[in-house]
Amino acid sequence: MNLGFMIQTGPYTFENIDTAYNLIKAAIKKGHSCSLFLYMDGSYNINKNIKPSGDRNIGEMMEELTSLGVEVVGCGVCMQYRGIKKSMIVSGATRGGLPRFGEMVKNSDRYISIGF
């Protein structure tokens, strides 16, 4: 089964990215494939320059997902509006637009949107 996720919230404000991360890891462990689209403030989650002190490192968590074969895509327009340059995103993640998001949803057997 292919599971698609979209996160609309930024890191450390809500635990939505943690929920998606844990669901994705559990799904992969069961043999499913997953994709993750980061939209609006969710695009902050792939910024490798965020270095929390004494807290979980969400950038490293996203990099871990890409290393497990998860397609992690940040909305390019959302990133542009938030000053996130291509050089700032974690290894393995890419930028894409809403057409790419549409493809991800179309290719998903189940789609989960986590937002506000």
Kinemage of the C-alpha trace (Angstrom):
@kinemage 1
@onewidth
@group {chain A} dominant
@subgroup {mainchain}
@vectorlist {calphas} color= white
{ca met a 1} P 0.000 0.000 0.000
{ca asn a 2} L 1.189 3.503 -0.793
{ca leu a 3} L 0.405 6.105 1.870
{ca gly a 4} L 0.533 9.823 1.126
{ca phe a 5} L 0.881 12.474 3.813
{ca met a 6} L 0.650 16.254 3.780
{ca ile a 7} L 1.788 18.423 6.688
{ca gln a 8} L 0.688 22.072 6.812
{ca thr a 9} L 2.226 23.129 10.121
{ca gly a 10} L 5.752 24.097 11.052
{ca pro a 11} L 8.153 22.367 13.404
{ca tyr a 12} L 8.034 22.777 17.183
{ca thr a 13} L 4.676 24.621 17.165
{ca phe a 14} L 2.509 21.526 16.891
{ca glu a 15} L 3.514 17.879 16.980
{ca asn a 16} L 1.970 17.170 13.583
{ca ile a 17} L 5.306 16.391 11.951
{ca asp a 18} L 6.048 13.962 14.803
{ca thr a 19} L 2.728 12.216 14.184
{ca ala a 20} L 3.467 11.860 10.465
{ca tyr a 21} L 7.044 10.723 11.176
{ca asn a 22} L 5.877 7.982 13.551
{ca leu a 23} L 3.061 6.834 11.243
{ca ile a 24} L 5.431 6.726 8.268
{ca lys a 25} L 8.068 4.748 10.174
{ca ala a 26} L 5.426 2.261 11.357
{ca ala a 27} L 4.048 1.910 7.815
{ca ile a 28} L 7.501 1.314 6.354
{ca lys a 29} L 8.163 -1.319 9.011
{ca lys a 30} L 4.986 -3.086 7.804
{ca gly a 31} L 6.245 -2.981 4.199
{ca his a 32} L 4.248 -0.010 2.882
{ca ser a 33} L 5.663 2.854 0.835
{ca cys a 34} L 5.082 6.481 1.809
{ca ser a 35} L 5.368 9.994 0.472
{ca leu a 36} L 5.282 13.290 2.353
{ca phe a 37} L 4.339 16.705 0.974
{ca leu a 38} L 5.171 19.729 3.127
{ca tyr a 39} L 2.805 22.632 2.451
{ca met a 40} L 2.541 26.189 3.807
{ca asp a 41} L 4.439 26.393 7.133
{ca gly a 42} L 5.050 22.647 6.832
{ca ser a 43} L 7.832 23.515 4.397
{ca tyr a 44} L 9.941 24.658 7.363
{ca asn a 45} L 10.271 21.015 8.424
{ca ile a 46} L 12.955 20.256 5.812
{ca asn a 47} L 15.195 23.182 6.730
{ca lys a 48} L 18.522 21.618 7.717
{ca asn a 49} L 19.664 24.865 9.357
{ca ile a 50} L 17.278 24.571 12.301
{ca lys a 51} L 19.427 23.297 15.160
{ca pro a 52} L 17.393 22.884 18.350
{ca ser a 53} L 19.241 22.680 21.621
{ca gly a 54} L 18.130 19.777 23.791
{ca asp a 55} L 15.131 18.901 21.610
{ca arg a 56} L 14.510 16.517 18.732
{ca asn a 57} L 16.023 17.594 15.422
{ca ile a 58} L 13.193 17.527 12.907
{ca gly a 59} L 15.569 18.130 9.987
{ca glu a 60} L 17.439 14.960 10.902
{ca met a 61} L 14.123 13.118 11.235
{ca met a 62} L 13.178 14.182 7.695
{ca glu a 63} L 16.586 13.111 6.431
{ca glu a 64} L 16.061 9.728 8.069
{ca leu a 65} L 12.763 9.333 6.207
{ca thr a 66} L 14.414 10.104 2.864
{ca ser a 67} L 17.106 7.520 3.635
{ca leu a 68} L 14.317 4.966 4.154
{ca gly a 69} L 12.967 5.688 0.672
{ca val a 70} L 10.218 8.143 1.586
{ca glu a 71} L 9.649 10.798 -1.056
{ca val a 72} L 9.769 14.083 0.881
{ca val a 73} L 8.717 17.134 -1.144
{ca gly a 74} L 8.491 20.723 0.038
{ca cys a 75} L 6.161 23.114 -1.765
{ca gly a 76} L 8.461 25.322 -3.837
{ca val a 77} L 6.261 28.438 -3.676
{ca cys a 78} L 5.754 27.995 0.076
{ca met a 79} L 9.506 27.700 0.523
{ca gln a 80} L 10.131 30.790 -1.591
{ca tyr a 81} L 7.690 32.855 0.497
{ca arg a 82} L 9.444 31.696 3.660
{ca gly a 83} L 13.000 32.298 2.462
{ca ile a 84} L 13.953 28.632 2.313
{ca lys a 85} L 16.475 28.167 -0.464
{ca lys a 86} L 17.175 24.864 -2.198
{ca ser a 87} L 20.582 24.759 -0.486
{ca met a 88} L 18.841 24.809 2.909
{ca ile a 89} L 16.824 21.603 2.540
{ca val a 90} L 17.813 18.271 4.019
{ca ser a 91} L 19.558 15.649 1.940
{ca gly a 92} L 17.180 13.592 -0.157
{ca ala a 93} L 14.262 16.025 -0.054
{ca thr a 94} L 13.129 17.956 -3.118
{ca arg a 95} L 11.057 20.987 -4.060
{ca gly a 96} L 7.840 20.597 -5.996
{ca gly a 97} L 4.618 22.369 -6.722
{ca leu a 98} L 0.963 21.542 -6.452
{ca pro a 99} L 1.076 19.474 -9.666
{ca arg a 100} L 3.646 17.236 -7.948
{ca phe a 101} L 1.392 17.079 -4.891
{ca gly a 102} L -1.512 16.035 -7.139
{ca glu a 103} L 0.591 13.187 -8.520
{ca met a 104} L 1.465 12.099 -4.994
{ca val a 105} L -2.217 11.997 -4.001
{ca lys a 106} L -3.184 10.195 -7.220
{ca asn a 107} L -0.523 7.545 -6.582
{ca ser a 108} L -1.588 7.043 -2.949
{ca asp a 109} L -3.934 4.305 -1.849
{ca arg a 110} L -4.623 6.344 1.281
{ca tyr a 111} L -3.959 10.042 1.828
{ca ile a 112} L -3.662 11.738 5.204
{ca ser a 113} L -3.643 15.521 5.640
{ca ile a 114} L -2.459 16.898 8.956
{ca gly a 115} L -2.970 20.615 9.500
{ca phe a 116} L -4.386 23.179 11.829
